[in-house]
Amino acid sequence: MRKRRWKWVGHTLRKWWECISSTVFNLSSNIISLNFYCNSFSSLHKLLIFQMNRPNWFYILYLTVIQFTIYGVCEELSVSPIAQALRVHESGIFECSFENSSYNSDLRWILFDGTVLLNGNTSEDGRFINEDGILKMTNLTIPDSGEYNCVNVEVNTTVTAHLKVYIMPSYLLEGSIVLAINGVLFILFIYSMIKTYREQNIKDRMHAF
């Protein structure tokens, strides 16, 4: 009686696991391209089917890989810096990369105006270039401000960086000029006071004799 009970429990658990595995696999297949996203995943799934009637530690490993795949732990797309502010005519970069650098050649940049730069491409004006996910920007202008999106089409992942291009306020330049003029005038005033003081001392000595 006890053997039958354990046999029934084992059969139920095995059916439950088959159902869960099939559901999770189908769901994850619809979310992303698993063959590209985790190269080892396809082999693990085939091995699971072969081992389906042999419950062991392999199920735990399989479930772990499924979880990592669904939540994007296998490959994480990132950009650095997330935001930056640069002055007109300055240069800068946005670096987009995967944790697995083998995917960096598939990264493309979408500029603030919608221009798409594939790896190795340069914008029409030559100021923007995509080199293995690194967006290099030169001679920036005010209209260049906005969002820059790094995209990997294979895994349908996008990260966004923000750029602000600004002009140095004119009042700072004017203030600097005024301050410099006042500084020169102050130096001339001190020099004049010292010169007058010395001349007065010389006259006083002459009158004393």
C-alpha positions, 0 to 999 in steps of 0.5 A: 500500500505504501509503495503504491502511495509513493508511486502515485505521488511520484507520478503526480509530481512528474506530471506537474513538473512536465506541465510547469516546464512546458508552460514556462518554456512556451512563455519564455520563447514568446518573450525573447529569442532564447537561442540567441539570448542564452546560447546554452538554453536550447541544449538544456531544454533538449536534455531536460526532455531526455531526462524527463522521467529521471527526476534529479538536480537537473530540474533545479538547474533548468528552472534557474536558467529559465528564471534568469532568461525571463528576467534578463539576467543572462544579458543586460544592456546598459549605457554610460553616462545616462545623462550629460550636459555639454557646451556648444562645440564640445565633444562627448560619448555615450557608451552602450554595451552588453555584459557579454561583449560579443553582442556589442556589434549588433548595437545601433543608435537612434539619434535625437532626430530619429537617425539610425546609426548601425555599427560603423555608420556615421551621420550625414554631417559626420558629427556622430559615429557608432563604433561597437556601441560607442556613440561619438559626438563632436562639434555639438549644437543646441538642437542636438539636445534630446534623447539618444536610444541604444537598441539591440533588435535581436533581443528587443532591448532599448536603453535611453541616454539624455544629452543637454547642449548649452551656451555659456551665459553671456552675463558671465562673460560680461561680468568677467570683463567688468571684473577685469576692468575694475581690477586694473583700475584698482591696481592703477589707484593703488599705484597712484596712491603710492607714487603720490605718497613718495613724492610728498615725502621727498618734498617734505624732506627738501623743505626740512633742509 
